[in-house]
Amino acid sequence: MLDVELAKALANDKRVLILGWLRDPEAHFPPQRDGDLVEDGVCSLFIAEKLGISQPSCGEHLKVLSRAGLVRGKKIKQWVFYKRDEERIASVKEQLSGEW
């Protein structure tokens, strides 16, 4: 059975874009002062800027992705950095390619 939170997360083009960018953060985001792009994730400010939306709107997208288990947030200083949960994403891909 397809998880409702997962379906919500994947039903929005901005959230799918975020997942794609986070697959290779060094190719899509500038270096950060705090936190390593690969090890720690991407600062939500950079994600909002790249999407061209406000920080609160971006936060909502990241919250939906987090509830679905597709990304994880890590707080460094006053910022939250996001990276993909590759194990969960592999599981989702397997689930989606299976029989319905």
C-alpha positions, 0 to 999 in steps of 0.5 A, spaced: 500 500 500 502 506 498 504 511 504 499 517 503 505 522 506 509 519 500 504 520 495 503 527 497 511 528 497 512 526 490 505 529 487 509 536 487 514 538 482 518 543 487 519 537 492 521 532 486 526 538 484 529 538 491 530 531 491 533 531 484 538 537 487 540 533 493 542 527 489 548 531 487 548 537 492 555 539 489 553 540 482 547 544 484 549 549 490 555 553 492 559 551 498 557 553 504 560 556 510 557 552 515 556 544 514 559 540 508 554 539 502 555 532 502 556 530 509 551 535 512 546 536 507 544 543 504 542 549 508 534 550 507 536 558 505 540 555 499 534 551 497 529 556 498 533 561 493 534 556 488 527 554 488 525 562 488 520 562 493 520 564 501 523 561 506 517 559 510 514 556 503 520 552 502 520 550 509 513 547 508 516 543 502 522 540 506 517 538 512 513 534 507 519 531 504 521 529 511 514 526 514 515 522 508 522 520 510 525 522 503 530 527 507 533 528 513 534 535 517 540 536 521 541 543 525 547 546 525 548 553 529 541 556 527 540 553 520 537 546 518 541 542 513 537 537 508 540 531 505 536 525 502 535 519 505 538 514 500 536 508 504 528 510 504 529 512 497 531 505 494 525 502 498 520 507 495 523 506 488 522 498 489 515 499 492 513 503 486 516 499 481 512 493 484 505 490 483 499 495 485 
